[in-house]
């Protein structure tokens, strides 16, 4: 199982586009859920923060082993998600992976995550 929390910086001037992106994902939950199974994504959350005048998005995920890569997906939602990503995420900023210090998943849940 892979548990991640990663910070990405939003390109300057793209805050309104991020609003659209998050609305798109929230408005298309049914389609979004369809994309999770091939990715072996058990939990995915996106957090947003402004820090020192810059905007960041944080991806928290719990994912199984050997997932389908997002870039390999033919699902229409994933294609749109990648378009938003390319427009909004600052590729000049090195993403920050936060270190997992503790994980607690009840056995009755974890047995379904393999």
C-alpha positions as CSV (number, residue, x, y, z in Angstrom):
1,X,0.0,0.0,0.0
2,X,1.3,3.5,-0.8
3,X,0.2,6.4,1.4
4,X,1.2,9.9,0.2
5,X,0.8,13.5,1.0
6,X,2.4,15.8,-1.6
7,X,2.4,19.6,-1.9
8,X,2.3,21.2,-5.4
9,X,2.5,24.9,-6.1
10,X,-0.2,26.6,-8.2
11,X,1.0,28.8,-11.0
12,X,0.5,32.5,-10.2
13,X,-2.8,33.9,-11.5
14,X,-4.4,30.4,-11.7
15,X,-6.4,30.5,-8.5
16,X,-9.7,31.0,-10.4
17,X,-8.9,28.1,-12.7
18,X,-8.2,25.9,-9.6
19,X,-11.7,26.9,-8.4
20,X,-13.1,25.6,-11.8
21,X,-10.9,22.4,-11.5
22,X,-12.2,21.6,-8.0
23,X,-15.8,22.4,-9.0
24,X,-15.3,20.1,-12.0
25,X,-14.1,17.2,-9.8
26,X,-16.8,17.7,-7.2
27,X,-19.6,18.0,-9.9
28,X,-18.4,14.8,-11.6
29,X,-18.1,12.5,-8.5
30,X,-19.7,9.5,-10.2
31,X,-17.2,9.7,-13.1
32,X,-14.4,10.4,-10.7
33,X,-15.2,7.3,-8.7
34,X,-15.0,5.2,-12.0
35,X,-11.4,6.3,-12.4
36,X,-10.3,5.2,-9.0
37,X,-10.5,1.4,-9.4
38,X,-8.0,1.1,-12.3
39,X,-5.7,3.4,-10.3
40,X,-6.2,1.2,-7.2
41,X,-6.9,4.4,-5.4
42,X,-8.7,3.8,-2.1
43,X,-8.7,7.3,-0.8
44,X,-7.9,10.6,-2.6
45,X,-8.2,14.0,-1.2
46,X,-7.1,17.4,-2.4
47,X,-6.3,20.2,0.1
48,X,-5.7,23.8,-0.6
49,X,-3.5,26.3,1.2
50,X,-2.1,29.8,0.8
51,X,1.3,30.2,2.3
52,X,3.5,33.3,2.2
53,X,1.3,34.7,-0.6
54,X,1.5,31.6,-2.8
55,X,-1.2,29.0,-3.3
56,X,-0.6,25.2,-2.9
57,X,-2.5,22.1,-3.5
58,X,-1.9,19.0,-1.4
59,X,-2.8,15.5,-2.7
60,X,-3.4,12.9,0.0
61,X,-3.9,9.4,-1.2
62,X,-4.0,5.8,-0.2
63,X,-3.3,3.6,-3.1
64,X,-2.7,-0.1,-3.8
65,X,0.3,-1.7,-5.5
66,X,0.8,-1.6,-9.3
67,X,-1.8,0.9,-10.2
68,X,-2.7,2.1,-13.7
69,X,-0.9,5.5,-14.2
70,X,-3.1,8.5,-14.7
71,X,-1.3,9.3,-17.9
72,X,-2.3,5.9,-19.3
73,X,-6.0,6.4,-18.7
74,X,-8.4,6.8,-21.6
75,X,-11.2,8.0,-19.3
76,X,-12.6,11.4,-20.3
77,X,-12.4,12.7,-16.7
78,X,-8.8,11.8,-16.4
79,X,-8.0,13.6,-19.7
80,X,-9.7,16.8,-18.4
81,X,-8.0,16.4,-15.0
82,X,-4.6,16.3,-16.8
83,X,-5.6,19.5,-18.8
84,X,-6.3,21.3,-15.5
85,X,-3.1,20.0,-14.0
86,X,-1.0,21.2,-16.9
87,X,-2.6,24.7,-16.8
88,X,-2.5,25.1,-13.0
89,X,0.4,23.3,-11.5
90,X,3.8,25.1,-11.4
91,X,6.3,22.6,-12.8
92,X,9.2,24.8,-11.8
93,X,8.4,24.0,-8.2
94,X,9.7,20.7,-6.9
95,X,6.8,18.9,-5.2
96,X,7.2,18.2,-1.5
97,X,6.4,14.7,-0.3
98,X,5.6,14.7,3.4
99,X,6.9,11.8,5.4
100,X,4.4,9.3,6.8
101,X,5.1,8.9,10.5
102,X,2.2,6.8,11.5
103,X,-0.6,4.9,9.8
104,X,-3.6,3.3,11.5
105,X,-6.2,1.5,9.4
106,X,-8.6,-1.0,11.0
107,X,-8.0,-4.5,9.9
108,X,-11.6,-4.8,8.6
109,X,-10.9,-1.9,6.2
110,X,-7.4,-2.8,5.3
111,X,-8.4,-6.3,4.2
112,X,-10.4,-4.7,1.3
113,X,-7.4,-2.6,0.3
114,X,-5.3,-5.3,-1.2
